[in-house]
Each structure stands twice: as structure tokens, then as C-alpha cells.
């Protein structure tokens, strides 16, 4: 501890020592103050003045502060800047102590634990995560304290990584001893906090969870045997208590995220398909296209649905059935939307009730929302739809608390309880009496004066007030003889006498403390109302969940009506048939008057498992790949799809290898990134997988790229257990040869029309391959200078004349078996070494990723020789 020469700074250092990694907001009178390094950080983050405070007679410390009533303005800025903030309050009234005021930490606000509307985003969850891992087992927990949503999962590293990307936590709690391992596995993009290993134990986590849910076991939540998940979940609850968030009654359950319940999409796929986020400036995501929700709960649920599409056919069809009903009953749908828009974010409001952070205006809104919820129930009952009727039975309008709030809170309450004026007349007789005294005092004094005039006959009687002895009766000397015996003289003046009465003293005591008592009583009555509302946490959370579900399906119906989507037919088979399919995002971005060119896609496991898709740049190959995946995802979240007709088999995994970019921070080249993503696909495919490959192999030399692409396609076609449906867009026209001996591999191309030196992109899918890329035409369209275009055409003509007519790759397996590349015959030690390495390889035991890595090793050896 630093030497402190003032009692205040000594107290500050004592508190700061317990929270060294947090910015300490130290309450001093009407200000929150920060000192030393914290002051510098605070001043920079908030843009406020950095000054200094005397610390004894010969030293100063840096100081930055702001008024206590501005906490809601400045605290969110500190949290958004990535700081943990410890709030140190005065724990006693400074007027009541002669020594230094007692102070203590009342709350620690962190990026992952926040209730402030200025920190939170309405349409996005704010998850605190905890990750526990030991060997190959990973446990993950995700808690949003602002809504009470709590999730648990367990699996391998890839599953954990996918969940981290899906839930995108604002903060991750990990073991201190595994901190570097976490960064190695998942990168340093997450804000982290560490605990000692004893926090990450099964017994500790189990006890934390059972105590939170007031149960003896966790069997009722379906997580009893999820040991790693329980450890992670326990760590999140421990973090709440460590940050002084002990009021957690709104965390009433925990849900298990089972890997087999949802479509598997790895981090690359979620990124490549731009489902909820795009790295490109001003790009539109699928979420933005589909999200027409009316409530924040619905918006948050839709985002989760998009990242976790369903696999269960009945659940998908139930959602589609509701969407169909809303489309066929537009007035019912519109009435429900109107009510939902008035409900607001009851999920976060009820959480604020539990932690006593709700203000009077918000509590009154909760009551109003419950009125609209009752109208939603009435609308659902009238719908005559079995699923909607069942959902109406899951909604509780909470009439008793709704009416109590409405009756006890004033019609226009302030946003801050401390301003008073929040409790209605008639709620408390004591409060009404105090208000009468405080606000009707002059009338009361006038009535006393009038009564005493009549009783005594002193017509000149006056009532006055001074700070010496309060309220008094003033009588001129001429009427002094009429003063009754029960009056007590207090002061003699030149022309008059002043008296008091027991009644005046009693009234004085009341009126002088009335306003303070009114505020204290109002706050107490308001707290009582909050406590009463806490009893309704579970039903209101249940309401929020059901309403969010309805909101999402209403949104799907609205989008389907506006964009002319069709209802997909979900099948148990293995065929994916899309008629006149469209890209949901691109078609919405087209200029007015320009229509999207639709295309048909058919894939199955028996006749057309793999489509080799060729065609020039800008012809729409990549869009066709993405739209196929997006249509499948939309169908499996229960949405209609952009097509004239769609018959879709259930997809359990979607993989994409789209685009190429260097991972410079990890020192990985474009090719290595590409191979890592491809390896993940080949090692995880299933019989119901959908695989989208775009330009595999372009991160290396042409012959290497063709070889890799060829081998990958063979592997997908010949896999003994999994016939993954695959769309493979490529510029390697040599791959068209694969269709000649792979019966389930078909060639298609995106058509163009040549007119003189110009190319018109038709964006239409046609059977058969193509051997033209039209790269120079695209360069001309991009604005490359004419001399460069002319020279490129000259060089292209020369190269085409010199093309070696010998086949680069085998057109059949028999030729492949006997092929010996000519460069191996050269008299070169390095090439001989490569030849020997290839001969010694046991191809039958080689995994796809090992083969790709071996190929990369050979490439690097040749590159070193060349350099």
C-alpha cells in the first residue's frame, strides 16, 4: 500500500488494494472521484479535466471526477471503453459521524455484467461466458444478467469455438492457469477475467447452481451429467457474487444447448454466409433482411434462431404452420403486431425488478405492457389455430400485480424515484396526511388563526414564523388581556407579544419534516411494490419467451408477404430441390426496376451429389452457392424462402469455403487458412451435410490448386459413409473431367453471351461445363487502362498457342494409377527426395488433412529451391 498522509487517501488505497484491476469510482460528497492511474484513464475515456488533490502537506495525486447524479451518463462510457468499474459508496450519512465516513464497494460493473440501457443494445444479448477445458472436453456457459437467460453446453474444442462465435460474449471467465492456453485456442479477441483453479471444480459449480435454483439436483434441467458445463456455469454465478450482484432471482433456469438439436455451422460458415454480421462496410446481412420484429425480445431470439437452425422436422413444421396462418389471416397478424409494439422489453424490465434497478416510469410501463399482453392472449384464442391456442395458455397477464402497479404509481411518474411524486393518492393515509400538511399548510394555518380569533375575540391576531422558535401567534398589547391560559409566551416586542400553543408546535414538527418524510415514505412504498412484483418474475419471463416466438414468426410472415417467398416442403429424404431460387439479400439490394435472375438447384445423395460449377467472374457463381445455403437455413428456422417452390431435406451440417484472406496476426498465409477450413470440412462431413466450396486451391500455384481441388472432389464423392451434397464453384475447367467417371458428379455453368468484344452476364445456371473465364473482359469492366487490356489480349493469344496438349491431370482412375509426372525424372536430389517421400506414403491410412499438409510441405520445398 502506498503511504498516505490524509485519512481520505488512506481509505482510498485500502479499498483500491482489493480491486486493483478495476477503475475505482470513490464517492466523496456529491462527486465520484478517481485517483492516480485511474484518474488518467477516466479523464481520457470520458474527455473530462484531469486535475490533482493534495495528499498531505507536500504531495499531490492526480484526480478526475464527476457529479454523482451523472453516473448513468459516465459509467456506460467507461464500460464500453473496456473497463471494469468498482463503485465505492458512502455507507453512512456524513452528518451523523465526526470521523471519516465509512465507504465500501456496492457494485462492480463489467462488460459482461450490465443493466444500464446506455450500455446494452436492445436487439442484442449481452452475454457473460465461462469456459472450462481439460484435455479434449470443453464446458461453456453463457449468462445474460440483463434478461436472466442462462445456457450450458459441453463438447470438443470446435463446438466450444462455434458457441463463442454464436453467443459473442462481452466477457469470458477462465482459469488463471489456463489463460495462455485459452488465447492459443481461441485468440485474444475476447475480454477475459480469471479465477483460481478452485473456482473451476465440479462440486463448487454444482453447489452454486442448486443453491441458485433452490433444488437438490440438476436432473430437472437435463444437465446432471454435463460435468464440464456445470463447472463453467458455476464460475459465472461465482463471478456475479464477486462483483456484488447478489440479487439474481431472475436467473430461474438453465437451458442445455445440445449439439445434435441444431444445424452445425462452424465459425467460417457463419462468417462467410454473413448471417448476422458482415466484415464489409455497409453490407446487409440475412438478419437485417428477416428482422421485422416488434419487440427487443423477438429481435434477440431471431438472431439466436439464425445461428442455431433446427434439425427436428416437427418443430420446423410447427413454426411454418404458424407463419402460414399469419399469411392467411393478415388482420389477426396486424392486430398482434400492434399489441407487441406497445409491450417493449419486458424481459429486461423484470430483470431490473429483481436487482431493484427499475425506475417508477419503467414499472408503470410494465403494468401497461401486461394490459397489452392480455389483448395478445385474447387475439391468440380467437385465432382458432392449435399451436397459437396452446401458446395463449402459456401466457399469464398477471392481473393482480398489473392492477396494483397501475393503482399505486401516479399516471406520469418521474424517471428517477428520488425526485418523489411517484405514489398515487389513497395508497397510504400517512402519506396523504403528510402531503396535506406539506402542500396545504397555509390553509391549515389560516384555519387555526380563524378558530383562535373566534375563540378569543382578538381580531388582529396573526400567525408568523421565525428560525428561533418556529410558528407563533402575535397579539398587540391592546388585546393582551384576552390571551387564554393555554397559550405560552415566547417573546415580547415593543408593540406586541408572541405566543405558541401545543397545537402549533405539533404542526411545526410535522410540516418542517414533511417533505423529507414524504420522500422517504414514497421510496419505501415503491420498494414494497418492487418486492411484490418480484413474485411475478417467472411468469413474466415465460410471457417474454412466448411473445418473442410469436414476434419472430410474425416477422417471417411479413417478410414472406413483402418479398413473395414460398413455403418450403421439409422432407425426411436426402434431396434438395429449389425451383427459381433467389438470393434473399442480393435481390433486396438491386436497383429499382432490376429483377433478380432466379435459378433451379437440385442435389441428392444418389444421382446428383456434387455440382461442379464453372463460369466467369461476376457471373454469379458465389451468389448461387450462398443462396442455396441461406435458403436451407431459412427453411430450418421456420421461415418461408425466396423461391417459387422448394422441397428440402433436413440438413444437419453446413460447411463453406468461400473467399480467401490472410490471417496475418497468426502468421498464416491465404493458402494455410484455406487448407485449415477445408480440413475442417473433410473431417466433419455427414450424410446430411451441405458443402459449399468456392475456388479451392487458388491460394497456391495452378497445378497444385487443380490437384487439391481434384482430390477433394474425389474424396467427397467416394466417402464410404457420407454423401455430402456439394456445390463446387471453380475456375479450374479441368475439373469438368471428373463427371466422366464420377456418376454423382455433374457439370453446370453460369451462362454468358458474347457480342463482339463484350460479354453480357446472364446469371443463368445451365447444364455442362465451360472453358472460358473472361477475366480480361472483367478487367475492362473494372476500368483497367486500355493499353493494359490490349497487352493482356496479346499475351493470352500467345499463351493459348503454346499450351501443352498433354493432359495435366488424369481423366480416369486407371490413368491416375499409372501417371508419373515428368519432372520426377529430372536429375535433381531434391526432386528425387520428393519422389521417395511420395512412394513411401501409405495412402490408405492418410487422412485428408495429412495429405493436404504433405502437399503443402512439398510446395514449400520447391519454393525454397526456386528462391
Secondary structure, DSSP 8 states (H G I E B T S, - for coil): ----SSHHHHHHHHHHTT-TTSEEEEEETTEEEEEHHHHHHHHHHHT---EEEE-SSS-EEEEEEEEGGGHHHHHHHHHHTT--EEEEEE-S-GGG-SS---EEEEEEEBTTB---TTTS-TTS---EEEEEEETTEEEEEEEETTTTEEEEEEE-HHHHHHHHHHH--SEEEEEGGGHHHHHHHH-S-S-EEEE-GGGS-HHHHHHHHHHHHT-S-SGGGT-TT-HHHHHHHHHHHHHHHHTT----TT----EE--GGGB-EE-HHHHHHTTSS--SSTT---HHHHH---SSHHHHHHHHHHHHS-B--HHHHHHHHHHHHHHHH-HHHHHHHHHHHHHH--HHHHHHHHHTT---HHHHHHHHHHHHHHHHHHHHHHHT--HHHHHHHTT----HHHHHHHHHHB-TT--SSGGG---B-TTS-HHHHHHHHHHHSHHHHHHHHHHHHHHHH--TT-EEEEETTTEEEEEEEGGGGGG--TT-EEEEE-SSEEEEE-HHHHHHHHHHHHHHHHHHHHHHHHHHHHHHHHHTTHHHHHHHHHHHHHHHHHHHHHHHHHHHT-B--EEESSS-EEEEEE--TTHHHHS-TT-----EEEEE-SSS--EEEEE--TTSSHHHHHHHHHHHHHHHHTT--BSSSEEEEE--SEEEEE-----BGGGTB-HHHHHHHHHHHHHTT--TTEEEEEESTTTTS-HHHHHHHHHHHHHHHHH-SS---EEEEE-S-GGGGGGGGT-TTEEEEEEEEEEETTEEEEEEEEEES------HHHHHHHHT--HHHHHHHHHHHHHHHHH---S-SS-SSHHHHHH---GGGGSS-HHHHHHHHHHHH--GGG--HHHHHHHHHHHHHHHHHHH-
